[in-house]
Amino acid sequence: MNQHLADQSVSSDLAITKADEMLVLVFQGGGALGSYQGGVFEAMERRGARPDWVAGISIGAINAALVAGNPPGERSGALRRFWDEVSSNITFGAPLPGLLMETTFNEVSAASTALYGIPGFFKPRFPPTYLVPTPAPGNIGYYDTAPLRATLERLVDFDRLNDGEMRVSLGAVNVATGNFRYFDTDETRIGPEHVMASGALPPGFPPIEIDGEWYWDGGLVSNTPLQYVLERDHHHDMCIFQVDLFSATGPLPETIFDIAEREKDIRFSSRTRLNTDMMKEQRKLRRALHRLLRKLPAEFADDPDAALLAERTDDAAVTIVHLINRRKAASRDSKDYEFSRRTVDMRWSDGFADAEETLVDERFVHRCMPPHSVEVLDLNPR
């Protein structure tokens, strides 16, 4: 981590949430890009942030587990230990300055990941799956993710994660049915296998078995858990920090090498702003319905149709604070598996800086509860 970040004093003079407002973290998937979320959380923890709910997919699920599975004040440290470990293969940077040299270095670093794997995360499977005539379902992948299980068991206290202090929701997809599922501590005891299932991106990683069913990475269906959070809680005021790793907006590709990166950004950004706008409109309608039902005459109190509608209404106010990891000039489509220490630190620093900028912005510090159910704050659109 950059030393100037480590040397900054803890600042807790600015409250992150309003009274009676839940603090929710929503972590998008994105592989090596996930160190950005670590930087965001460090900035929040320095202000005493104690989330009530964290939802994640893929690498976002790993970061969520590290946050929920450690005590307050030690959470960003656990994130840092994880990201230091997975970036320990290449701890140096490009030998010479310049965009071409940096781009080449990043591509070589990503190639190293593909060939040798990542410490504490995954390693090439031997013998390779394609040389085994009838491999078991849990072996169908180019890599073995057993190192990730050992890392999670070492860095995450799963008893703490499940103790109810913080709600945890992790998204995965059932391989056989194609159905999306969230493993939620309100309903399920979460273990290492649930975290691994959320990040089991094929064909690199094998599916993970849970209760006789096999699961892949939730990003195959939706890479952002915002919709789940808003659909599952209609009654609490919430301040949601949505931390995205892929940007839906970006430049028109200029070369053939730019196309794959732009396609990946579009695919895994999960149409963030479109979905946010849709959720905003739905919450607005639910709030209007809530007010309308309160105006009905008393004789409708026991009406089954009114009761059904009442279950789908709410009067809660939601503020969505949007933070997005932005594309770098030297990045390519391999950016989500480029784990060099220099790049991991750079993304962590970007996340820290973006969160700091947002947390001191007057529009956030002096925000009011949204009058129309949902307000979206995107305060550092670099």
Residue pairs with C-beta under 8 A, 6 or more apart in sequence:
1 80
1 345
1 348
1 349
2 345
2 348
2 349
5 39
5 42
5 348
5 349
5 352
8 46
10 46
10 47
11 46
11 47
12 46
12 47
12 48
14 47
14 359
14 360
14 365
15 47
16 23
16 44
16 47
16 48
16 49
16 239
16 359
17 23
17 239
18 237
18 239
18 369
20 237
21 236
21 237
21 238
21 239
21 319
21 369
22 52
22 53
22 233
22 236
22 237
22 238
22 239
23 49
23 50
23 51
23 52
23 53
23 238
23 239
23 241
24 51
24 52
24 53
24 54
24 55
24 229
24 238
24 239
24 240
24 241
25 41
25 51
25 53
25 54
25 55
25 56
25 64
25 67
25 240
25 241
25 243
26 54
26 55
26 56
26 60
26 224
26 225
26 226
26 229
26 240
26 241
26 242
26 243
27 34
27 37
27 54
27 55
27 56
27 57
27 59
27 60
27 61
27 63
27 64
27 225
27 243
28 56
28 57
28 58
28 60
28 223
28 224
28 225
28 242
28 243
28 244
28 245
28 246
28 268
28 269
28 270
28 272
29 56
29 57
29 58
29 59
29 60
29 61
29 198
29 199
29 217
29 218
29 219
29 223
29 245
29 268
30 36
30 58
30 59
30 60
30 223
30 245
30 246
30 268
30 325
30 336
31 58
31 59
31 201
31 336
31 337
32 59
32 86
32 113
32 335
32 336
32 337
32 338
32 339
32 343
32 344
32 347
33 59
33 245
33 246
33 325
33 335
33 336
33 347
34 59
34 60
34 62
34 63
34 83
34 245
35 83
35 87
35 344
35 345
35 347
35 348
35 351
36 243
36 245
36 325
36 347
36 348
36 350
36 351
37 59
37 60
37 63
37 79
37 243
37 245
37 351
38 63
38 76
38 79
38 80
38 82
38 83
38 348
38 351
39 347
39 348
39 349
39 350
39 351
39 352
39 353
39 354
39 355
40 241
40 243
40 323
40 351
40 352
40 354
40 355
41 49
41 63
41 67
41 75
41 76
41 79
41 351
41 355
42 76
42 79
42 80
42 348
42 351
42 352
42 355
43 351
43 352
43 355
43 356
43 359
44 241
44 355
44 359
45 72
45 73
45 75
45 76
46 76
47 359
50 72
50 166
51 67
51 68
51 166
52 166
52 167
53 166
53 167
53 168
53 169
53 229
53 233
54 64
54 67
54 68
54 166
54 167
54 168
54 169
55 64
55 168
55 169
55 170
55 171
55 182
55 225
55 226
55 228
55 229
56 62
56 63
56 64
56 65
56 169
56 170
56 171
56 198
56 225
57 170
57 171
57 198
57 217
57 218
57 219
57 222
57 223
57 224
57 225
58 198
58 199
58 201
58 217
58 218
58 219
58 223
59 199
59 245
60 198
60 225
60 243
60 245
61 170
61 171
61 194
61 195
61 198
61 199
61 218
62 82
62 148
62 152
62 195
62 199
63 79
64 168
64 170
65 152
65 156
65 161
65 168
65 170
65 190
65 195
66 75
66 78
66 79
66 82
66 155
66 156
67 75
67 78
67 79
67 166
68 160
68 161
68 166
68 168
69 78
69 155
69 156
69 157
69 158
69 160
69 161
70 77
70 78
70 155
70 156
70 157
70 160
71 160
78 155
78 156
81 155
82 120
82 151
82 155
83 344
83 348
84 341
85 119
85 120
85 151
86 118
86 119
86 120
86 121
86 339
86 344
87 339
87 340
87 341
87 343
87 344
87 345
88 119
88 341
89 112
89 113
89 116
89 118
89 119
89 339
89 340
90 109
90 112
90 339
90 340
90 341
90 342
91 340
91 341
91 342
92 340
92 341
92 342
93 105
93 340
93 342
94 101
94 102
94 104
94 105
94 342
95 101
95 105
99 329
99 330
102 330
103 330
103 331
103 332
105 340
106 330
106 331
106 332
106 334
106 335
106 338
106 340
106 343
107 332
107 334
107 338
109 338
109 339
109 340
109 343
110 332
110 334
110 335
110 337
110 338
111 334
113 337
113 338
113 339
114 337
115 124
116 123
116 124
117 123
117 124
117 143
117 147
118 147
118 339
119 147
120 147
120 148
120 150
120 151
121 145
121 147
121 148
121 151
122 143
122 144
122 145
122 147
122 148
122 204
122 205
123 143
123 144
123 146
123 147
124 142
124 143
124 144
125 139
125 141
125 142
125 143
125 144
128 142
129 135
129 139
129 140
129 141
129 142
132 139
137 206
137 207
137 209
137 214
138 206
138 207
138 208
138 209
138 214
139 206
140 202
140 203
140 206
140 207
141 200
141 202
141 203
141 204
141 205
141 206
141 207
142 203
142 204
143 204
143 205
143 206
144 206
145 196
145 200
145 205
145 206
148 192
148 196
148 199
149 192
149 193
149 196
152 192
152 195
152 196
153 192
156 192
156 195
158 190
158 191
158 192
161 168
161 185
161 190
162 168
162 185
162 189
162 190
164 185
167 184
167 185
167 186
168 184
168 185
168 190
169 182
169 183
169 184
169 185
169 225
169 228
169 229
169 232
170 182
170 183
170 184
170 190
170 194
170 195
170 197
170 198
170 218
171 180
171 181
171 182
171 198
171 218
171 221
171 222
171 225
171 228
172 180
172 181
172 182
172 183
172 194
172 197
172 198
172 200
172 208
172 215
172 216
172 217
172 218
173 179
173 180
173 181
173 215
173 216
173 217
173 218
173 220
173 221
174 180
174 181
174 213
174 214
174 215
175 207
175 213
175 214
175 215
175 216
176 213
176 214
178 221
180 218
180 221
180 222
181 215
182 225
182 228
183 190
183 194
183 197
183 198
183 210
184 232
188 194
193 208
193 209
193 210
194 210
196 208
197 207
197 208
197 210
197 215
197 216
198 215
198 217
198 218
199 205
199 217
200 206
200 207
200 208
200 215
200 216
200 217
201 216
201 217
201 219
201 220
202 216
202 217
202 220
205 217
207 214
207 215
207 216
208 214
208 215
209 215
218 225
219 268
219 270
222 270
223 246
223 268
223 269
223 270
224 242
224 244
224 269
224 270
224 272
224 275
226 240
226 242
226 272
226 275
226 276
226 279
226 320
227 275
227 279
229 238
229 240
230 279
230 282
230 283
230 318
233 316
234 286
234 312
234 313
234 314
234 316
235 314
235 316
236 316
237 316
237 317
237 318
237 369
238 316
238 317
238 318
238 319
239 318
239 319
239 321
240 318
240 319
240 320
240 321
241 321
241 323
242 272
242 276
242 320
242 321
242 322
242 323
243 323
243 351
244 269
244 272
244 322
244 323
244 324
244 325
245 268
245 325
245 336
246 264
246 265
246 268
246 269
246 325
247 265
247 269
247 324
247 325
247 326
247 327
248 265
248 266
248 269
248 271
248 272
248 273
248 274
250 262
250 265
250 266
250 327
251 258
251 262
251 327
252 262
253 259
253 261
253 262
257 332
260 332
260 333
261 327
261 331
261 332
261 333
261 335
263 333
264 333
264 336
265 327
272 322
272 324
276 320
276 322
276 376
279 374
280 373
280 374
280 376
283 314
283 316
283 318
283 373
283 374
284 372
284 373
284 374
286 312
286 313
286 314
286 373
287 313
287 314
287 315
287 316
287 372
287 373
289 309
289 312
289 313
290 310
290 313
290 314
290 315
291 315
293 306
293 309
293 310
293 313
296 306
300 306
314 373
316 373
317 369
317 370
317 371
317 373
317 374
317 375
318 370
318 373
318 374
318 375
319 367
319 369
319 370
319 374
319 375
319 376
319 377
320 374
320 375
320 376
320 377
321 358
321 364
321 377
321 379
322 376
322 377
322 378
323 351
323 354
323 355
323 358
323 380
324 378
324 381
325 347
325 350
325 351
326 350
326 382
328 335
328 346
331 338
354 380
354 382
357 379
357 380
358 364
358 377
358 379
358 380
359 365
361 379
361 380
363 377
363 379
364 377
364 379
367 375
367 377
